[in-house]
Amino acid sequence: MPARPCPDHPNSMTTFPSANPARPGSRNRFPDLYRAVWRWHFYAGLLVLPFLIWLAVTGGLYVFKNQIDGFFHQQLMSVAAADTPVRAPTELAAAALAAHPGALLKYTPPAGPARSAEALVSTIAGERLVVFVDPYRARVLGTLPDGGSVAWTIRKLHSLKYFSPIARGAIEIAAGWAILLVLTGIYLWWPRGRSGGVVSVRGTPAKRVFWRDLHAVTGLGVGGMVLFLALTGMPWSVLWGQQINQWANGNNFGYPAGVRVQVPMSQVRLAEGESTTWSLQQAQLPQSGHEGHQGHEDHDGHSGHDGHEGHTAHAGHAVPDVPPLPSALDLDQAVAAFDRLGLAPGYAVQMPRGPKGVYSGSVYPADLARQRVVHLDQYSGKPLLDMSYADYGPMGRTLEWGINVHLGMEWGVFNQALLVVTCLGIVLLCASAAVMWWKRRPAGGLGVPPQPANRRLQAGVLALLLVGGAIFPLVGASMLIMALLDWLAFGRRAQQTPA
């Protein structure tokens, strides 16, 4: 975002438009407000410049996650299509387990005729491996650690998941300060009667005005997307995101309010077995084998679980001849059931966890309308819960749509191109800000913008910023720390200087 000090400082980057000489009070307030906003813009840039470059580079790469994994893991993910039928899921899973003994946790049928099947195995050595199997020949193609593909590595680097929660908190702070950068940058860019440097770049790279204009015009072009990316990235943040998720999805066993949950639920969460959507991070898994599962025949996707009347007559009476539960379905039958329900290609099947566990089929394609999660009773094969994006509440749909755009999945190639241009713009913003500061800084100094003469105005700007800080607590705390450091370094000195 652009930054332009007032004309009475020799290191200024541009000048203010003239104020009306007949109104000196207004003339003085204008530079003071500008100085206060510019000072906070400077501090915001100082704090987040490295993080923004990091996020832009890793985010710009992750936009092409499918292409990246397709390139680096082609021998694992791609197969030669054959005229013979695809082998049964149990045979492919058995091949994976024969090569890497352990327990099958998740199975992903081939997403297309030239794609491999995937089996997530918890090995006897304690590893979690994704085993890739040729679906036509039941031949193991190789393995990757769970979440160990190149694209997933980039995503973890993007969120600093490889590091401590403190580092991930720094990303949350950086996103909040990025919002501050955009808002203060808009104020600093505002033309105020100027024509040069508003939508055009003046001078040459040897001149400071060139970098100032380049920074301003680039900020004008990508500032809206920077704000959007900062806001849509916040739901995944380590503190604010978790609290909002708990508030928004902590009821109804973690499912959207429109989904009727009328079956016994376990304490196991869907997110413990796979990467799921933000809105389902709190979702608990239902239990299989409960006595009401025969009442689901008229289930419309989310209701129809009321067939329990026939069981109440047994209350208080011994029932020695209750038949045992039927045998559990095998993987072939579970996959066939999910296919009949019409889950989009690429869905994954979580295996039941224990005698009360369920088969969970989930798929999160780029088309939000086709996102779906279905839990099957492992004995009857009937859906216990069946939900899709349409079942989310207004806030959930809005957040999931924003996240989908953030990941470059909503509008295909256009979405990818938009994000790449934005990421390149962020890098250019950071580079031009660094060059601009280097050319403006005084010898032996940091080059902090001048303080406003009116300290109350400076405090008012801080108070306004802290309103946003109250919404994002980590950001608000960092603002208070920065304000304290600013006062310790410059405020006391200014108070001791004679007027």
C-alpha positions in Angstrom: 0.0 0.0 0.0 1.3 3.5 -0.7 2.8 5.7 2.0 3.3 9.5 1.6 4.5 11.8 4.4 3.8 15.4 4.7 5.7 18.1 2.8 7.6 19.5 5.7 9.9 16.5 5.9 12.8 16.3 3.5 12.5 12.5 3.2 8.9 12.7 2.1 7.8 10.5 -0.8 5.3 12.9 -2.2 3.4 15.9 -1.1 0.0 16.7 0.3 -2.5 18.7 -1.7 -2.7 22.3 -0.5 -5.1 23.0 2.3 -7.2 26.2 2.4 -4.9 28.9 4.0 -7.9 30.5 5.5 -8.5 27.4 7.7 -5.2 26.7 9.4 -6.8 24.4 11.9 -8.0 22.1 9.2 -4.6 22.3 7.5 -2.9 21.1 10.6 -5.2 18.3 11.4 -4.9 16.9 7.9 -1.1 16.2 8.1 -1.5 14.9 11.6 -4.0 12.3 10.6 -1.9 11.4 7.6 1.1 11.0 9.7 -0.7 8.8 12.3 -2.1 6.5 9.6 1.2 6.4 7.7 3.0 5.5 10.9 0.7 2.5 11.5 1.0 1.5 7.9 4.8 1.5 8.2 4.7 -0.7 11.4 2.2 -3.1 9.7 4.6 -3.5 6.8 7.6 -3.9 9.0 5.9 -6.7 10.9 4.3 -8.7 8.1 6.6 -8.2 5.0 8.4 -11.5 5.4 5.2 -13.4 6.2 3.4 -11.9 3.2 6.2 -12.9 0.8 6.1 -16.4 2.4 2.4 -16.7 2.1 2.3 -15.4 -1.5 5.0 -17.8 -2.7 3.6 -20.9 -1.0 0.0 -19.9 -1.8 0.8 -19.2 -5.4 2.3 -22.6 -5.7 -0.5 -24.4 -3.9 -3.0 -23.1 -6.4 -1.6 -25.7 -8.8 -1.8 -28.5 -6.3 -3.3 -31.0 -8.7 -0.8 -30.2 -11.5 2.1 -30.3 -9.0 1.1 -33.7 -7.6 0.3 -35.0 -11.0 3.8 -34.1 -12.1 5.9 -35.2 -9.1 3.8 -38.3 -8.3 2.7 -39.4 -11.8 4.1 -42.9 -11.4 2.0 -43.4 -8.3 -1.2 -41.6 -9.3 -1.5 -42.5 -12.9 -2.0 -45.9 -14.6 -2.5 -47.2 -18.1 -6.3 -47.8 -18.6 -7.1 -51.4 -19.5 -10.0 -53.1 -21.1 -10.3 -55.5 -18.2 -12.6 -54.5 -15.3 -11.3 -52.8 -12.2 -10.5 -55.2 -9.4 -12.7 -55.4 -6.3 -11.8 -52.9 -3.5 -11.1 -55.7 -1.1 -8.6 -57.2 -3.5 -6.8 -53.8 -4.0 -6.8 -53.2 -0.2 -5.5 -56.7 0.4 -2.6 -56.0 -2.1 -1.8 -52.8 -0.2 -1.8 -54.7 3.2 0.3 -57.5 1.8 3.0 -55.1 0.8 2.7 -53.1 4.0 1.1 -55.1 6.8 -1.1 -53.2 9.2 -4.6 -51.9 9.5 -6.6 -50.3 6.7 -7.8 -46.9 7.7 -9.2 -45.4 4.5 -9.7 -46.5 0.9 -10.1 -44.2 -2.1 -11.5 -45.8 -5.3 -9.9 -44.7 -8.6 -11.2 -41.2 -9.5 -11.0 -42.0 -13.2 -10.1 -44.8 -15.6 -6.4 -43.7 -15.6 -6.1 -43.2 -11.9 -4.8 -45.5 -9.2 -6.6 -46.6 -6.1 -5.3 -45.4 -2.7 -5.2 -47.2 0.6 -4.2 -45.5 3.8 -2.5 -48.0 6.1 -1.4 -47.8 9.7 1.6 -50.1 9.5 2.8 -52.4 12.3 5.8 -50.1 12.5 3.6 -47.2 13.5 3.7 -45.4 10.1 0.7 -44.0 8.2 1.3 -44.7 4.6 -0.8 -44.0 1.5 -0.3 -47.1 -0.7 -1.1 -46.6 -4.4 -2.4 -49.6 -6.2 -3.0 -50.3 -9.9 -6.8 -51.0 -10.0 -6.6 -53.2 -13.1 -3.7 -55.4 -12.0 -3.8 -55.1 -8.2 -0.1 -54.2 -8.3 1.4 -51.8 -5.6 2.9 -48.8 -7.4 4.5 -47.2 -4.3 3.8 -45.2 -1.2 3.8 -41.8 0.3 3.6 -40.8 4.0 0.1 -39.6 4.9 -0.1 -35.9 3.9 3.4 -36.3 2.4 2.7 -35.3 -1.3 4.5 -32.3 -2.7 1.3 -30.3 -2.7 0.4 -31.2 0.9 4.0 -30.2 1.9 3.5 -26.8 0.3 0.2 -26.4 2.1 1.8 -27.2 5.5 4.6 -24.8 4.7 2.0 -22.2 3.8 0.2 -22.5 7.2 3.5 -23.1 9.1 2.0 -26.4 10.3 5.5 -27.9 10.5 6.3 -25.5 13.2 4.9 -24.7 16.7 1.5 -23.2 17.5 3.4 -20.0 18.2 4.5 -19.8 14.6 1.0 -20.5 13.4 -0.2 -17.7 15.7 2.3 -15.5 13.9 0.4 -16.2 10.6 -2.8 -15.2 12.3 -1.2 -11.9 13.4 0.2 -11.4 9.9 -3.2 -11.9 8.3 -4.7 -9.3 10.7 -2.0 -6.8 10.0 -2.4 -7.4 6.3 -6.0 -6.2 6.7 -4.6 -3.1 8.4 -2.2 -2.6 5.6 -4.9 -2.6 3.0 -7.2 -0.2 4.9 -4.5 2.3 5.8 -3.1 2.0 2.3 -6.4 3.0 0.8 -6.4 6.1 2.9 -2.8 6.9 2.0 -3.4 6.3 -1.7 -6.5 8.6 -1.9 -5.8 11.2 -4.6 -6.9 14.4 -2.7 -6.9 16.3 -6.0 -3.7 14.8 -7.4 -3.5 13.1 -10.8 0.1 11.8 -10.9 0.9 8.5 -9.2 -2.7 7.5 -8.7 -3.2 5.1 -11.5 0.1 5.6 -13.3 3.8 5.3 -12.5 6.1 8.3 -12.8 9.8 8.5 -13.1 12.4 5.7 -13.6 13.6 2.9 -11.2 16.5 5.2 -10.1 13.9 7.6 -8.6 12.1 7.1 -5.3 8.9 8.4 -6.9 8.9 5.4 -9.3 8.8 2.9 -6.4 6.3 4.9 -4.5 4.0 5.0 -7.6 4.6 1.4 -8.4 3.7 0.5 -4.8 0.6 2.6 -4.9 -0.7 1.4 -8.2 0.0 -2.3 -7.4 -1.8 -1.9 -4.1 -4.8 -0.4 -5.9 -4.8 -3.4 -8.2 -4.5 -6.2 -5.8 -5.6 -4.6 -2.5 -9.1 -6.0 -2.6 -7.9 -9.5 -3.2 -5.3 -9.2 -0.4 -8.1 -8.2 1.9 -10.2 -11.1 0.7 -7.4 -13.6 1.2 -6.6 -12.3 4.7 -10.3 -12.6 5.8 -10.9 -16.0 4.2 -7.7 -17.4 5.6 -8.7 -16.4 9.2 -11.1 -19.4 9.7 -8.1 -21.7 9.6 -6.1 -19.6 12.2 -4.9 -21.2 15.4 -6.9 -19.1 17.9 -9.6 -17.0 16.2 -10.4 -19.7 13.7 -10.8 -22.4 16.3 -13.0 -20.3 18.5 -15.2 -19.3 15.7 -15.5 -22.9 14.5 -16.5 -24.0 18.0 -19.1 -21.2 18.2 -20.5 -21.8 14.8 -20.3 -25.6 14.7 -20.1 -26.7 18.3 -23.8 -27.7 18.5 -25.8 -30.5 16.8 -22.8 -32.8 17.2 -20.8 -30.6 14.9 -23.2 -30.8 12.0 -25.0 -27.8 10.4 -28.3 -26.9 12.1 -30.4 -28.1 9.1 -29.2 -31.7 9.5 -31.4 -33.8 11.8 -29.1 -35.9 14.0 -31.4 -38.6 15.5 -29.0 -41.5 15.9 -26.6 -42.3 18.7 -23.3 -40.5 18.2 -19.8 -41.4 19.2 -17.1 -39.1 20.5 -14.9 -39.7 17.4 -14.7 -36.8 15.0 -14.7 -37.0 11.3 -11.6 -34.7 11.1 -9.6 -37.3 13.1 -9.5 -39.6 10.1 -9.1 -37.2 7.2 -8.9 -33.7 6.1 -12.4 -32.3 5.9 -14.1 -29.0 5.3 -13.9 -26.1 7.9 -17.6 -26.5 8.7 -17.2 -30.2 9.6 -14.1 -29.9 11.9 -16.4 -30.6 14.9 -18.5 -33.3 13.3 -18.9 -36.5 15.3 -19.4 -39.9 13.8 -22.6 -41.8 14.5 -22.7 -45.3 15.8 -23.6 -48.5 13.9 -25.8 -51.3 15.1 -28.3 -49.2 17.2 -31.7 -50.7 17.4 -33.4 -48.0 15.4 -31.5 -48.4 12.2 -34.3 -50.2 10.5 -36.3 -46.9 10.7 -34.2 -45.2 8.1 -35.9 -46.6 5.0 -37.8 -43.4 4.3 -34.7 -41.3 5.0 -34.6 -38.3 2.6 -31.0 -37.6 3.1 -31.3 -36.0 6.5 -34.4 -37.2 8.3 -36.7 -40.2 8.6 -34.9 -41.7 11.7 -38.1 -42.0 13.7 -38.8 -45.7 13.4 -38.3 -46.5 17.1 -41.8 -47.2 18.2 -41.6 -50.9 17.9 -38.8 -51.2 20.4 -40.4 -49.4 23.3 -42.7 -52.4 24.1 -39.7 -54.3 25.4 -39.0 -51.9 28.2 -38.8 -53.8 31.6 -39.1 -57.2 30.0 -36.4 -59.8 29.4 -35.8 -60.6 25.7 -33.8 -63.7 25.6 -34.3 -64.4 21.9 -33.1 -61.1 20.5 -31.2 -62.0 17.3 -27.5 -60.9 17.1 -26.4 -58.1 14.9 -25.8 -59.2 11.3 -22.3 -59.5 10.0 -20.6 -56.3 9.1 -20.4 -55.3 5.4 -17.1 -55.7 3.7 -15.4 -53.0 1.8 -16.8 -54.1 -1.6 -20.4 -53.8 -0.3 -19.7 -50.4 1.3 -18.2 -49.0 -1.9 -21.1 -50.3 -3.9 -23.5 -48.6 -1.4 -21.7 -45.2 -1.8 -21.7 -45.7 -5.6 -25.5 -46.2 -5.5 -25.9 -43.0 -3.4 -24.1 -41.1 -6.2 -21.0 -39.7 -4.4 -18.8 -37.8 -6.8 -15.7 -39.6 -8.2 -12.7 -39.2 -5.9 -14.6 -39.9 -2.7 -12.7 -41.6 0.2 -14.1 -44.3 2.5 -13.1 -44.3 6.2 -13.2 -47.8 7.7 -15.4 -48.5 10.8 -13.5 -48.0 14.1 -14.7 -50.9 16.2 -18.1 -52.7 16.4 -20.0 -49.4 16.6 -18.1 -47.6 13.9 -19.4 -46.5 10.6 -18.3 -46.5 7.0 -17.9 -42.8 6.2 -17.8 -41.7 2.6 -16.7 -38.1 1.9 -15.8 -36.1 -1.2 -14.8 -32.4 -1.5 -14.5 -31.5 -5.2 -14.1 -28.1 -6.6 -17.8 -27.9 -7.2 -19.3 -27.1 -3.8 -22.7 -28.4 -4.8 -21.1 -31.9 -5.1 -19.4 -31.9 -1.7 -21.0 -34.6 0.4 -20.5 -36.7 3.5 -22.4 -40.0 4.1 -22.1 -42.3 7.2 -23.3 -45.9 6.6 -24.3 -48.3 9.3 -21.6 -51.0 8.9 -24.2 -53.8 9.4 -27.2 -52.7 7.4 -25.4 -50.4 4.9 -28.2 -47.8 5.4 -27.3 -44.1 5.6 -27.3 -42.8 9.2 -26.4 -39.3 8.1 -26.2 -37.9 4.6 -25.3 -34.2 4.1 -24.0 -31.8 1.5 -23.0 -28.2 1.1 -26.7 -27.2 0.7 -27.3 -28.3 4.3 -24.8 -25.7 5.7 -26.3 -22.6 7.3 -25.8 -19.1 5.7 -22.5 -18.5 7.5 -21.2 -21.9 6.8 -22.0 -21.6 3.1 -20.4 -18.2 2.9 -17.2 -19.3 4.7 -16.9 -22.5 2.6 -17.4 -20.5 -0.6 -14.7 -18.0 0.5 -12.3 -20.9 1.4 -13.0 -22.5 -2.0 -12.0 -19.3 -3.8 -9.0 -18.9 -1.5 -7.9 -22.4 -2.6 -8.4 -21.6 -6.3 -11.1 -24.1 -6.7 -14.3 -22.1 -7.4 -13.9 -20.8 -10.9 -11.4 -23.1 -12.5 -8.5 -21.6 -14.5 -9.8 -18.1 -13.9 -9.6 -18.6 -10.2 -6.1 -19.9 -10.4 -5.0 -17.0 -12.6 -6.6 -14.5 -10.3 -4.7 -15.9 -7.3 -1.4 -16.1 -9.1 -1.7 -12.5 -10.2 -2.6 -11.5 -6.7 0.4 -13.4 -5.2 2.8 -11.8 -7.7 1.3 -8.5 -6.8 1.9 -9.1 -3.1 5.6 -9.9 -3.8 5.8 -6.7 -5.9 4.2 -4.7 -3.1 6.7 -6.1 -0.6 9.7 -5.5 -2.9 8.7 -2.0 -3.8 8.0 -1.1 -0.1 11.5 -2.4 0.8 13.2 -0.4 -2.0 11.1 2.7 -1.1 12.1 2.5 2.5 15.7 1.9 1.6 15.8 5.1 -0.5 14.0 7.1 2.1 15.6 5.9 5.3 18.0 8.3 7.1 21.6 7.3 7.6 21.8 5.1 10.8 18.1 5.3 11.4 15.0 3.1 10.9 13.1 5.7 9.0 10.0 5.5 11.1 7.4 8.1 9.8 7.1 11.3 11.8 4.8 11.4 14.8 1.7 13.6 14.5 1.9 16.8 16.6 -1.6 16.1 17.9 -1.1 13.1 20.3 -4.8 12.8 20.9 -5.3 12.2 17.2 -2.6 9.4 17.3 -4.4 7.8 20.2 -7.7 8.1 18.4 -6.3 6.2 15.4 -5.0 3.5 17.7 -8.4 3.2 19.4 -10.0 2.8 16.0 -7.6 0.1 15.1 -8.2 -1.7 18.4 -11.8 -2.1 17.4 -10.7 -4.5 14.8 -8.2 -5.9 17.3 -11.1 -6.8 19.6 -12.4 -9.0 16.8 -9.1 -10.7 16.3 -7.5 -10.9 19.8 -4.0 -11.9 18.8 -3.9 -9.0 16.4 -5.2 -6.6 19.0 -2.6 -7.8 21.5 0.2 -7.3 18.9 -1.1 -3.7 18.3 -0.9 -2.9 22.0 2.6 -4.3 22.1 3.6 -2.2 19.1 2.0 0.9 20.5 4.0 0.4 23.8 7.3 -0.1 21.9 6.6 3.0 19.9 6.0 5.0 23.0 9.1 3.6 24.7 11.3 4.3 21.7 9.8 7.7 20.6 7.0 8.9 22.8 9.0 9.7 25.9 11.7 11.3 23.9 9.1 13.6 22.2 7.6 14.5 25.6 11.0 15.5 26.9 11.7 17.7 23.9 10.8 21.4 24.5 8.0 22.7 22.4 
